[in-house]
Amino acid sequence: MLENAASKTETVTTKVPARLDRLPWSRWHWMIVIGLGTVWILDGLEVTVVGSIASRISEDGSGLSITDAQVTGIAAALYVAGACAGALVFGRLTDLYGRKKLFLITLGVYLAATALTAVSFSAWWFFVFRCLTGFGIGGEYAAINSAIDELIPSRFRGRVDLIINGSFWIGAVAGALLSVVALNTDIFPESVGWRLTFALGVVLGLVILLVRRHVPESPRWMMIHGRAEEAEALVAEVERQVEAEKGHRLPEPEESITVTQRHSIGFGEIAKTVFRSYPRRAVLGLSLFVGQAFLYNAITFGFGSILVTFFHVSSGVTGYYFAVIAFLNFLGPLLLGRLFDTVGRRPMIAGTYILSGLLLFATAWLFGAGRLSAVTMTACWCVVLFFASAGASSAYLTVSEIFPMETRAMAIAFFYAVGTAAGGISGPLLFANLTSSGVVSDAVLAFCVGAGLMVAAGMVAVFYAVAAEGRSLEQIATPLSARSTSVTRSG
């Protein structure tokens, strides 16, 4: 299994990737999903809470001198800006120092920043720690998506990645319902309730941290970074656990790979690999992230304001409406995720993006014509986002599997940062102004921009999406360290 294992910077031949991909689903994989995937619940909680409490936190007696537009505009944009910066910083560190070290550090950053947000005493303090909370969450995206795709078997990778990224909306449901309770002044004073919503995020983060301590380093990362013997031992232990659970021996893996170990790769080589070796994939990644980032960051941060401004819904009950929308968002990846592994990446990515964009155009037309109420507007959004959420989740799946392993975390970070900066920073700022104006045509314009970007991204996927379903990461994009691959057939 392992050859020439005398030094830390050697050439080794290993079957570690094939051994991981041929594993049946087991309790060990559930531990990975729970330990790593639950961070998206925190992100959903964060984003939704801010959107839901915007109206209350801006009222007299909240303890902060801040306006609704500042919460959904400036604070939202700073959160996203922090996430972009965190993705780039921690993405680089994840490729250099490993997945496990960084997904523990990034969660720690999130916990500290969220706790300090809960004790905000002025607008500037709130802004600073919303930015730092985003910094931790952005780092999570790079570290977690890298680890998940490298640990989950290839035949399950699509659906698992989509469902995990879609679990953002479980947090959104929790945040929406929590805001209903927290904003009820009969239960909590105006200056206390919104602080408790952030405190809950800290509690959930601590629980996740306890589980995450048991998640191992990626054997794929270890085999390239001079730790091949550790990778072999880790995979052997996992195989022993799975065989004991299933009651039978695992089949022998057929494919091996020979790599020359290396400790780091410079930015120049990363950029050359991504943009010169894979230009079509780079265009695909940027398109998918720009489309989903504008739609989700703009609409999610401002949905409560839409209900209050245009449909005169009380700020205390907007959480109920958003909880319904968030639940349908989660059902999208949950019910459609399997099709990304069976029907295929290209038709499903293109289909979900284009269909959600067209449905959003229809929603904008109905809203502009005055044919929607708060309930029917919510119903329209449920249908749109059922498909859009699966598409948005597939953006993270796509960029995490179509580039070489040595660049994976940095590629995720780059496309997330650029796409989110384009749609996620400008989106909330633009959308907050459009919705707060109280002019229907302004909101219609925001909807149409988001819809147009989703359709355009879907068209790019029609031509550029990669048929990655059922294929190992090494088959989709050969590692830069690879010297050869071979397949041995039995029988």
N, C-alpha and C positions, 0 to 999 in steps of 0.2 A: 504493500500500500504506500509506503513511504520510502523513497530512495535518497541516498546521499545526504543524510541528515546530520552532517557534522558541524555545520556552522549556521549562523543566523542569517546570512545573505547568500543562500544557495539556490540551486535549481532542484525542485522537488516534483515528483509525479504523485498525484493523489486522486482519490475517488470521492473526496469529501462532498463536492456539490451533488454528484449523482446519488450518494448515500442519503443526503438530506431530501432530495427530490423524490426518492422512491418510498419514503416513509408513509405509512397509512396515518390517517388522522388519529390523534391520541390525546391523552390528558396533558401531555407535555406541550402540545400545540395550544390547548386551551389556556395554559399558564402564560404562554407568549402573548396570546390575544388579550387576556385580561390585564397583564402587567404593562403592555405597551399601548394597546389600542384605546384604553380608557381615557387617555389624555385628551382625545377629541371631545369627550363629554365635558371636560373642563373648559375647553375653548368655546363650545356651544353655550355653556353656562355663562361665561364671561361676556360674550357678544350680546346674548339675549338680555341678560340682566341690565346692561347699560342702556340698551334700546328701550327696555320696559320702564326703567326708573327715571328716564330723562325728564319726563314731565314733572315727577314728584321732587326730584333732586333740585330742580330749578325753582321750586316754590319757596316762599318765605317760611322760615322755620326748619329748613332741611339741615342747616348748619354750614352750608356752602353758599357763597355768592357766585352763582354760575347760571347761565341761561340754557334753555332747552337746546338751542342751536349749537352752543359750545359743547354740550355733552355728545350730541349726535354728529357734530361736525368736527370740531378741533380735537376733542378727546378721542373720537373714533379714528380720525386720521393718524393721530399720534400712536395709537395702539397698533395700527397696521404698519406704520413706519417703523416702529420698534420691532414688529414681527419680521419685517424685511431685513432689517439690520441683524437681528438675532439669527435668522436663517443663514445669512452669509458668513457671519463670524463662527457660529457653531457648526455650520456645514463643513467649513474648512477643517475645524478641529476634529470633527467626527471622522473624516477620512484619514487624518493623521494619527489620532490617538485611540480610535476604536469607538464602536457604537455604544457599549455599555457605560463607559465613563461619562460620555456626553449626555446620554438620556437620563442619568442621575443628576448631573449638574444642572441641566436645563430645567428639570422639574423643581430643583431647589431655588433657582432664580424666580420661577413663577410663584412659588409659595411665598417667598419673602416679599415680592412686589405686590402681590394681592393682599397680603396682610397689611401692608403699609397703605394701600389704597383705602382699606376699610376705615382707617383712622384719619382720613383726609380732613384738614381744617381750613383749606383755602383752595381756590381754583388751580393755582400753579402746582400745588402738591398733588392734586388729583391728576393733572395732566402728566406730570413727571412719572408717577408710578403706573399710570395706564400705559405709558410708553414702555416702561421696564417690564410690565406684565407681558406685553406683546413681544418684547425681546426674548423672554423665556419661551413663550409659545412658539415663536418662529424657529428657535433652535430645536424644539421638539419635532417639528415637521421633518427636518433633515435627518435627525438621529433616528427617529422612530420609523419612518418609512423605509430607510435603508435597512434597519434591523429586521423589520417584518418581512420584506421581500426576500431577504437572504436566509430566513429561517423557515418560511412556509413552503411546503412542496409545490412544485410548478403547476400541478393540475388543480390546486385549490387557490392559487395566488390571486387570481382576478377577483373572485367573489369575496375572499377574506379581506383583501385590501379595500374593496369598495364598501363593505359593511363596516369595517373599522373606521374609515374616513367618514362614512355616513353617520356613525354614532355621535358625531357632532350634534346631531339633532335630538338625541336623547338628552344631552345637556341643555339644549334649547328648550325642550319641553319642561325640564326641571326648573330652568331659569324663569320661564314664563309663569309657571304655577307658583313658584316661590315668590315672585314679585307680587302676585295677587295678595298673598298673605302678608309679605313684608311691608307692602304699601298701605295696608289697612290700618288707618290711624286709631281704630278702636282696639287694635292689638298692640301695636308698637308706635311710639312717638315718631313724628316726621323726621327727626334727626337721627333715629336709631335703625328703623326698618331697612333702609337701603344699605346701611353698613353691614347688617347681618347677612345680606345676600352675598357680599364679597367674602365674609367670614366662612360661609359654607364652602366656598371654593377652596379655601385653605384646608378645611377638614377633609374634603374629598381627596385633595392632593396628597395629604399625609397618608391616607389609606392606600392610595395607588403606590406611593413610595415604598410602603411595606411589602407589597407584592412584587414590585419591580426589582427589588434587591436580589430576587432569585432568578431573574431572567439572565441567561448567559451571554457572553460575547458572541458575535457572529463568527462561526468557524470559517466562513468564506474570507472574512477580513483577516483572521489570524493566519490562514495558510499563505497569504501573500505578504504578511508583515513579520516574517521570521518566527512565527509561532506554530509551525506545522504540526509538531508533536502534540501540542496542547489541543489543536483542532481535531486531530485524530482521536485523542483520548476523550474529548467532549462528545464527539459523534458516536463513539463506541458506547459510552455510557447512556446516551439517548436511545440507541438501538437496543441496549439491554433492557431498558425500562419499557420500551414499546413491545418487545418480544414477550416480556413477562405479562404485560397487559393484554395482548392479543392471543397469547397461548400458542404461537407458532413462530418459526424462524422466518426472517425476512429474506427475500430473494437477493441474490448477488447483484450489485450494481454493474452496469455494462460499460459505462463511459468513464475514462480517466482524463486528467488534464495535467500537463507539465507547465509549471510556472517558475519564473525566476523571481525570487522574493526581493522586495524593495520596501523601504520604510516610508518614503514620501514621494509625491509627484508635484512639481511646480505648477503655478497658475498658468504659465505659458503652455505647458503640455496639456493641461485640462482644457484650456480654451481652444487649442489646436484640435484636440480630439473631438470636442463637442461641435464646433462650428465648421471645421474643415473636413473631418472624416464623416460627420453625420449632419450635414446642413439641412436636409429635409426633416429630420427628427427634431432639430433645433427649432425650425419654423413651426412644427406641430406643437411642441411644448409651449412655446410662447403664445400661440393662438389659443390653445385650450385654457391657459391660465389667465390671459387677459379677459376672455369672455366670461368665465365663471367668477373671476374676482370682482369685476364691475357689478355684475348682477347681484351676487350675494352680499358683498360688503356694503354696497349702496342701499339695497332694499332691506337687508336685515337690520342695519343700524337705524333705519328711518320708518319702519313699518308702524310702530306705535304712534308716531307723529301723523302718519297718513290717516289712521283711524280717528284720531282726535281732531285733526284739522278739517278733513273733508266729510267725515261721517258723524262727528260730534259724539264719539264714543268716550265715556269716562275713562280717564287715565288709570283708574283703579281696576278696570276689568279688561284692559287690552291684552293682558297676559293670557286670558282664556282663548282669545282669537289666535294668538300666536302659538299657543300650545297645540292647537289643531293643525296649523300649518306645519309646525315642526315635526309632528308625528307623521304626517304624510311625506315629509322630506326623508325621514328615516326609512319608511316603507319602500321608497324608490330603490335605494341600493340593496335593501334586504330582499326584495322580490325580484329585482332585475339582475342582481349581481351574478347569479349562476350563469346567465346568458352570455356574460362576457367571457366565460370559459368554454361555453358550448357553441353558441352561435358565432362568436368571434369578437375580437376587439374592434376591428374597423367598422362593421355594420352597427354595433351597439354604441360606440363612441359617437360616430357621426349621427346616428339616429336620435339619440337622446339630446344632443346639442341642438340639432335642427328642429326637432319637434317642440322642444321647450321654448325655443326662440319664436316659432310661429304661434304657439299658444299665448306667449306673452304679448305679441303684436295684437292678437285678438282681444286680450284682456285690456290693453291700452285703448283700443277702439271703443269697447263697451264702457270703460270708465270715462272717456272723453265725451261719449254720447249721453252720459248721465243715466245709464241703465243699470248701474250697480248700487247695491246697498252694502253696509258693512259685512253682512252675512254672505251675499253673493260675491263680493270682492274677495273675501276669504276663501270661498269655494273655488274661484278661478285660480287663486294663488296656489291652492292645494294641488290642482291638476298640473299647473305649470311646473311647480317645484318637485312633484313626484318624479318627473323625467329629468329635470335640471339637476337634482341632487345626485342621481346616478352618474350623469355626465360630469359634474364637477368632481365627484370622487374619482372618476376615471382619469382625470388630469394628473392627480398625484400618483396613481398607479402607472400611468404612461411614462412620466419622466423618471420614475424610480426603476424601471425595468429596461429601458431602451438604450442606456449608455453603459460603458464598461464599469466594472465593479469599483475600480480605483477612483473613479470620478463620481460615483453614485450620489453620495451625500451632497457634494458641491453642486452637482447638476440639479438636484432637487431644490437646493437653496437658491441657486441662480434663477431658475425659471419661476419659482414661487415669488422671489423678491421682485424680479422685473415685472412679471405679470400682475402681481398684487399691487406694486407701486403704481402701475398704469391705471388699474381699475379700482384698487382698494383704497388708495389715498385720495385721488381725484374724485372717485365715486362718492364717498361720504360727504366731502366738502360741497360738491355740486348738488347732490341729492338733498342735503339738508337745506340748502338755499331754495331749491325748487319746491320742495314740499312745504316749507315754512311760509312761502309766499301766499299760499291759499288759492293760487290760480290753477285751475284744472289742467290747462294746456301745458303748464310747466311740468307737472307730474307726468303727463302723457309723454312729453319729450324724454324724460329720464327713462321711462319704461321702454320706449322705442330704441333708445341708444343701447340699453342692455340687451334687448331682443336682437338687434342687428348684429351685435358682437357675438352672441351665441350662435346665430345662424352662420356667420362668417367662419367661426371656428369649426363648426360642423362640416362645412364645405372643405376646409383644409384637411380634416380627418378623412374625408372620402378618398382623397388622393394620397395622403402621407401617413396615415395610421399604419402601425406595424402589427402583423399577425403574430402576436406574442403568446396566444393562448396555448397552454400545455407544453410550452418550450422552456427549457432551463434558462436561467439568466445568462449563462455562458454561451448558449446557442444564439440568443437574441443579440448580444453584443460581446464579442470576444474580449476577455480581460487584456489590458495592455501588457501585463506581465506574462501572458500565456506564450509558450513556445510551441506547443502542439496539443492536440486532443486525439484520443483514440477510443474505439468502441470494440469490446470483446464480446462475441456472441457465444452463448452456451448451447449445447445440443448440436 
